[in-house]
Amino acid sequence: MRNWFIRFMTGRYGGDQLNRLVSFVSIAFAVLAIIFSFAMSDSPVGSVLWVIALAFLAIVYYRAFSKDFNRRSDENTRYLRLRYKVSSFIRLRQERWRQRREYKFFTCPSCKTTLRVPRGKGSINIVCRKCGYSFRGKS
């Protein structure tokens, strides 16, 4: 049985990070469907959630059994880029939150670069390292 499956999957895309995300979303919708089915037995919300969960599951299987490596790889790459942008944005906000007592953050009016200045220095002249624009700010 195992050898048959290995031969069957040869030449097919298989799983990746995007498939993992879509499968988790499918499981989440299935759990919500179960909860709504028990909570409101006469409501159609549970049925709609089941249909959505099955649609996401169909997407997972379609991507896993697909033979179009380039398209599936491009989809996964776009997903990974988006995930990296979101996680780096969150990481930046967390780091700024941790440093809020020691530093004050300014945005350069010219190039929109974030600049970090030590707190407690009073009104100072801030020079952007990227574009060289100079402006006043109170730290």
Solvent accessible surface area in square Angstrom, and as a share of the most:
residue,aa,sasa,rsa
1,M,191,0.85
2,R,191,0.70
3,N,102,0.52
4,W,131,0.46
5,F,102,0.43
6,I,92,0.47
7,R,161,0.59
8,F,71,0.30
9,M,39,0.18
10,T,102,0.59
11,G,41,0.39
12,R,56,0.21
13,Y,40,0.15
14,G,14,0.13
15,G,67,0.65
16,D,22,0.11
17,Q,65,0.29
18,L,30,0.15
19,N,8,0.04
20,R,145,0.53
21,L,74,0.37
22,V,17,0.10
23,S,29,0.19
24,F,124,0.52
25,V,45,0.26
26,S,7,0.05
27,I,103,0.52
28,A,53,0.41
29,F,51,0.21
30,A,23,0.18
31,V,74,0.42
32,L,75,0.37
33,A,0,0.00
34,I,76,0.39
35,I,96,0.49
36,F,66,0.28
37,S,45,0.29
38,F,170,0.71
39,A,77,0.59
40,M,78,0.35
41,S,105,0.68
42,D,135,0.70
43,S,31,0.20
44,P,96,0.60
45,V,58,0.33
46,G,3,0.03
47,S,71,0.46
48,V,85,0.49
49,L,20,0.10
50,W,100,0.35
51,V,100,0.57
52,I,59,0.30
53,A,4,0.03
54,L,107,0.53
55,A,53,0.41
56,F,58,0.24
57,L,70,0.35
58,A,59,0.46
59,I,78,0.40
60,V,20,0.12
61,Y,116,0.44
62,Y,144,0.55
63,R,9,0.03
64,A,16,0.13
65,F,73,0.30
66,S,13,0.09
67,K,130,0.55
68,D,59,0.30
69,F,99,0.41
70,N,118,0.60
71,R,146,0.53
72,R,10,0.04
73,S,49,0.32
74,D,78,0.40
75,E,39,0.17
76,N,17,0.09
77,T,52,0.30
78,R,144,0.52
79,Y,34,0.13
80,L,55,0.27
81,R,153,0.56
82,L,111,0.55
83,R,121,0.44
84,Y,143,0.54
85,K,136,0.57
86,V,77,0.44
87,S,40,0.26
88,S,33,0.21
89,F,111,0.46
90,I,85,0.43
91,R,131,0.48
92,L,88,0.44
93,R,110,0.40
94,Q,88,0.39
95,E,72,0.32
96,R,64,0.24
97,W,161,0.56
98,R,152,0.55
99,Q,36,0.16
100,R,77,0.28
101,R,179,0.65
102,E,102,0.46
103,Y,61,0.23
104,K,66,0.28
105,F,42,0.18
106,F,33,0.14
107,T,78,0.46
108,C,0,0.00
109,P,72,0.46
110,S,66,0.43
111,C,40,0.24
112,K,144,0.61
113,T,39,0.23
114,T,60,0.35
115,L,19,0.10
116,R,124,0.45
117,V,11,0.06
118,P,61,0.39
119,R,110,0.40
120,G,70,0.67
121,K,126,0.54
122,G,32,0.30
123,S,71,0.46
124,I,45,0.23
125,N,84,0.43
126,I,10,0.05
127,V,86,0.49
128,C,1,0.01
129,R,234,0.85
130,K,151,0.64
131,C,61,0.37
132,G,48,0.47
133,Y,99,0.38
134,S,54,0.35
135,F,32,0.13
136,R,158,0.58
137,G,11,0.10
138,K,147,0.62
139,S,19,0.12
